Amino acid sequence: MDLRITKTRAAVKNAFLEIRASKPLEKITVKELSAAANINKATFYLHYKDIYNLSEILEREIIHECLYNGPDPNDIFENVTNFINSLCENITANKDIIEILFEGTRSNSFPELFIEEMYKLIEENFPDYEATTEDKMKMTFLVEGAYHTLAKFSDFGIDKVLGLLAEMSAGTIASVKK
């Protein structure tokens, strides 16, 4: 990729995260973001449709990073505990960015996007696997339940909550491929 594109996207991302940390997504304007990133509005629109498009791209990137940078995809069904522990480490490492991106009106999009990205990972690594309706219900229950449990009990300590969630999830995920 062209170095100018890489630098522009990094500047936009950094400016967006800085603004988003203190402002709801709906209140961020392209004009404000462009000024903070030191680009013009036309340059922004070359890369993104609007602020919401940028936000979703960054949301998907962080979920993708959590799923693909660390956990061995083969561990999804073979060594579930390993996969979940590695995934939890990545979520913990990216906690601040996740909290910024999925704050306010975007809070419920995390589980939805996570499930989509998880199925992409499974499809890439297990092309013969077809999720049954029951498997999809289990995955939805695990992801939605884990997300909301983490949100509600994060003051208890993210490591403790993720550890408990990992322990509880391992058996359910192992039953998905059977």
C-alpha positions in Angstrom: 0.0 0.0 0.0 1.2 3.5 -0.8 2.9 5.2 2.2 0.7 8.3 1.8 -2.4 6.2 2.2 -1.0 4.4 5.2 0.0 7.7 6.8 -3.4 9.3 6.1 -5.3 6.3 7.4 -3.2 6.2 10.6 -3.7 10.0 11.1 -7.5 9.6 10.7 -7.6 6.6 13.0 -5.6 8.3 15.7 -7.6 11.5 15.4 -10.9 9.6 15.5 -9.9 7.6 18.6 -8.8 10.8 20.3 -12.1 12.6 19.6 -14.2 9.5 20.1 -12.8 9.0 23.6 -14.5 12.2 24.7 -17.4 12.5 22.3 -20.3 10.4 21.1 -20.0 9.1 17.6 -23.1 11.0 16.5 -21.5 14.3 17.5 -18.3 13.9 15.5 -18.2 15.7 12.2 -16.0 15.0 9.2 -14.9 18.7 9.4 -13.7 18.3 13.0 -12.0 14.9 12.3 -10.3 16.2 9.2 -8.9 19.1 11.0 -7.6 16.9 13.8 -6.0 14.5 11.3 -4.6 17.4 9.4 -6.2 16.4 6.1 -9.0 18.0 4.1 -12.6 16.7 3.9 -12.1 15.5 0.3 -9.2 13.3 1.4 -11.4 11.8 4.2 -14.1 11.0 1.6 -11.6 9.2 -0.7 -11.1 6.6 2.1 -14.5 6.5 3.9 -18.1 7.1 3.1 -18.8 8.9 6.4 -18.0 8.8 10.1 -20.1 5.7 10.7 -18.3 3.8 7.9 -14.9 4.8 9.5 -16.2 3.7 12.9 -17.4 0.3 11.6 -14.1 -0.3 9.8 -12.1 0.4 13.0 -14.5 -1.8 15.0 -14.0 -4.7 12.6 -10.2 -4.1 12.6 -9.9 -4.4 16.4 -12.1 -7.5 16.5 -10.1 -9.0 13.6 -6.9 -8.3 15.5 -8.3 -9.9 18.7 -9.3 -13.1 16.8 -6.3 -13.4 14.4 -3.3 -12.1 16.3 -2.7 -14.8 18.9 -5.2 -17.5 19.1 -4.5 -20.5 16.9 -7.6 -21.0 14.8 -7.2 -24.8 15.0 -7.7 -24.4 18.8 -11.3 -23.3 18.3 -12.5 -26.8 18.4 -9.4 -28.8 19.4 -8.1 -26.9 22.3 -10.9 -24.5 23.3 -9.4 -23.4 26.6 -6.2 -22.3 24.8 -8.2 -20.4 22.2 -10.3 -18.6 24.7 -7.4 -17.7 27.0 -5.5 -16.3 24.0 -8.5 -14.4 22.8 -9.1 -13.0 26.3 -5.4 -11.9 26.4 -6.0 -10.0 23.1 -9.2 -8.4 24.3 -7.5 -7.3 27.5 -4.6 -5.9 25.5 -7.0 -3.9 23.4 -9.4 -3.0 26.1 -9.0 0.7 25.9 -9.6 0.9 22.2 -12.5 -1.5 22.4 -14.1 0.7 25.1 -13.7 3.8 23.0 -15.1 2.3 19.8 -18.0 0.4 21.3 -19.2 3.1 23.7 -22.7 4.6 23.7 -24.9 3.8 20.7 -22.2 1.4 19.3 -22.1 -0.8 22.5 -24.4 -3.4 21.1 -22.6 -3.7 17.8 -19.6 -5.5 19.4 -21.3 -8.9 19.9 -22.8 -8.8 16.4 -19.6 -7.9 14.7 -17.6 -10.4 16.8 -20.0 -13.2 15.8 -19.6 -12.3 12.1 -15.8 -12.2 12.3 -15.8 -15.5 14.4 -17.7 -17.3 11.6 -15.4 -15.9 9.0 -12.4 -17.3 11.0 -14.2 -20.7 11.3 -15.1 -20.7 7.5 -11.5 -20.0 6.6 -10.0 -22.7 8.8 -12.7 -25.3 8.7 -14.2 -25.0 5.2 -16.3 -28.2 5.6 -17.9 -27.1 8.8 -21.5 -25.9 8.5 -23.0 -24.3 11.6 -26.3 -25.7 12.6 -29.0 -23.5 14.0 -28.2 -24.9 17.4 -24.5 -24.0 16.9 -25.5 -20.5 16.0 -27.7 -20.2 19.1 -24.8 -21.4 21.3 -22.4 -18.9 19.7 -24.8 -16.1 20.1 -25.5 -17.0 23.7 -21.8 -17.2 24.5 -20.8 -14.0 22.8 -23.7 -11.9 23.9 -23.7 -13.3 27.4 -19.9 -12.9 27.8 -20.0 -9.3 26.4 -22.8 -8.1 28.7 -21.3 -10.0 31.7 -18.0 -8.3 31.1 -19.7 -4.9 30.7 -21.7 -5.3 33.9 -18.9 -6.8 36.1 -15.7 -5.2 34.7 -15.2 -3.4 38.0 -14.7 -6.8 39.5 -11.5 -7.0 37.4 -11.3 -7.8 33.7 -8.9 -10.7 34.2 -11.2 -12.4 36.8 -14.3 -11.9 34.7 -12.6 -13.1 31.5 -11.1 -16.1 33.4 -14.5 -17.1 34.6 -16.1 -16.6 31.2 -13.3 -18.7 29.5 -13.9 -21.5 32.0 -17.7 -21.5 31.4 -17.4 -21.2 27.6 -15.0 -24.0 27.0 -17.5 -26.8 27.3 -20.1 -25.1 25.2 -17.7 -24.4 22.3 -16.4 -27.9 22.5 -20.0 -29.2 22.0 -20.5 -27.0 18.8 -18.3 -29.2 16.5 -19.5 -32.5 17.8 
